[in-house]
Amino acid sequence: MHTPNHRTHPPGRGVYAALIAVPLLLLGIAPSAQAASFDGMLSYAGYHVGAFKTADGSRAYCLEPGVDAPASAQLRPTRVSALPGYTVEVNDGWGWRGTVTTGAATEEQMRQMNWILAEHGDTGDADLAVAVQVALWEIRREPGNAAWIDGKYELFRANGGRANVEAGKRLAAEARTAALAPGNATPGGELEMHADDGDAAGTVRYPAGTTALSITGGVFDSGSSSVSVADGAAGTLHWTATPHEPNWDRTTEVSVTGSWSVAEKYWPAELILHPATRDTEQRIGAGVKPVVGTNSGAFAAKLASFSHDFVPALATQVPAAIVQRADPVFRDVVTVSAGPAGWPSRGVADFMPVVAEGTLYGPFEAPQAEQDAVPDGAPVAGTAELAVDAGPGDYAVELAVPDAAPGYYYWVWAIREAGQTQTVRDSGLLAPGAEYADRFGVITERQIVPSELRLDTALVTNRLEPGARTLVDTVSATAAPGAWLRDSDNQRIPVVVRLTYFQSDERPTRQPEVPDGATELGSATLSLAEPDVWVDAAPFDIPEGTLGWVTVQACVTAEDQSEAGAEMFVPWCDDYGVPAETAELVEPAAEVAPTADIAATGAATAPRPMLFAAGLLGAGGLLGGIVALRRTHGS
């Protein structure tokens, strides 16, 4: 271990002068039979670190950085609430030389060292014991001893103890938050006061540990102004204000307060000290158990104030953004609320009724910007009136517009003082001429009737001669009826058209649906952004070996559209088998076989069938008749 160091204390005080205030004095205590043992410690180049085994069998640790380890017999342990400051001159065998000065431990340091020792010190794990010792040094670290502490860390790191040093620093950091002082426990929150949407009522939520609650300006559901909480669990109480008492005051103030008591655990600023018989040697110590007790107090009052003005507000959310012409009903959900004063009511559910007026503006060919006022000349698709007779909340509205054309539509809702019953107007709760309306062009109040497009298509050729395998389709679109919708940049929203190619053995018959016998050869898409403009699709290559007829069906589907255009077009397909979209695949002419007598004699030569066929073709004879018959069969 160390070579002996010389320790001094503040002037005018003896070796244990700083402990005079401790209940049990160390002077005169008989020493134990033996010194503290180094067994089980880790050694870093001969410097032992960890837990001492004391004469009474407990584990203890150095509490005074820089002071010599105890090698002499130990005095009997005692409980102390302070550690004095000291100064030592160090010249040890590990190359460290200088003065180490440490001030008296503060109450906070005592608690933190107690937590470290009591929670982690009684261990047979040598590595954990080193971390405990490092943590104690970290708690007592100050400018006068920092160089000595850091010197020892360098020694440990150089001899395989880097992880032990880091573990000790983490343990010290944990102690600074975990070593709680008395009075640390609280109920875990304050009272939470909430006013209901209705007038002059609400709830108070209280945390665990609450013992009693009281209210002024109102009563709890029990009809009482105070309640006791027996089990200490968190909960919620409903309350109702008593407005206009004792006078017809315009404002009612409700106040709730209460008391609480909670169990707590804290760490005394005390240690078990194992002093050596020599005052030049280290005081080693162990921890004291935590204290479990209670902490109590009162909640700050929580207030709810009711002013009996009436400031209604409106917001709407359409349940579906798309309205189809097949079901031209515009639906809206109107959310009606009020300001801090709440909704005027008598009793529990007798709310003052008001009338809200809704106007559906549209159709607009392009989206409209959100703004305070409705633009001049905005088209009106219809109006609705809503009786708000159940106080604040959500109200569903339906407005049928049978002739709704494609376009963008916007709801605007208002509560006007002039539109109310005379009873409501006479109450004065709404200022004369007041109007409470939402904004125009709000996205959540917008509905869209999709565009209906009709497609015209035609193949460039309706007959493919032998060897030709490519078809080119041309497509144009028109909006019928109504407009082709535009985007926020006032550009028509492009529509994606899918062209699907079908093969059949016979000439296809025009019909609304693809028949079961048709074979799909593939498909392609193209985009259109202007009406009545013919656009060529990409050439479509017919698979080798395909015979008969090919017809094309053009469709507009939601799946093919861009994200912006997915619901902007009514799905539609033209007929299957439209003549302009149908092409015949002409088969190559067949060669004529040699006659029987030539075949029998074996005298035929290769050129002769070709000459025979040529002769037939030249004369418009038999081979031409075969081709004509085949066309007639396929038509």
Buried (B, 14 or more C-beta within 10 A) or exposed (E): BBEBBEBEBEEEEEBBEBBEEBEEEBEEBEBBEEBBEBEBBBBBEEBBBBBBBBBBEBBBBBBBBBBBBBBBBBBBBBEBBBBBBBBBEBEBEBEBEEBBBBBEBBEEBBBBBBBBBBBBBBBEEBBBBBBBBBBBBBBBBEEBBEBBBBBBBBBBBEBEBEEBBBBBBBBBEBBBEBBBEBEEBBBEBBBEBBBBBBBBBBBBBBBBBBBBBBBBBBBBEEEEBEBEBEEBEBBEBEBBBBBEEEEEEEEBBBBBBBBBBBEBEBBBBBBBBBBBBBBBBBBBBBBBEBEEEEBBEEBEBBEBBBBBBBBBBBBBEBEEEEBEBEEBEBBBBBBBBBEEBBBBBEEEEEBBBBBBBBBBBBBBBBBBEEEEEBEEEBEEBBEBEBEBEEBBBEBEBEBEBEEBBBBBBBBBBBBBBEBBEEEBBEEEBBEEEBEBBBEBBBEEBBBBBBBBBBBBBBBEEBEBEEEEEEBEBBBBBEBEEBBBBBBEEEEBBBBBBBBBBBBBEEBBEEEEEBEEEBEEBEBBEBEBEEBEEEBEBEEBEBEEEBEBBBBBBBBBBBEBBEEEBEBBBBEBBBBBBBEBBBBBBBBEBEEBEBEEEBEEEEEBEEEEBEEBBEEBBEEEEEBBEEBEEBEEEBE
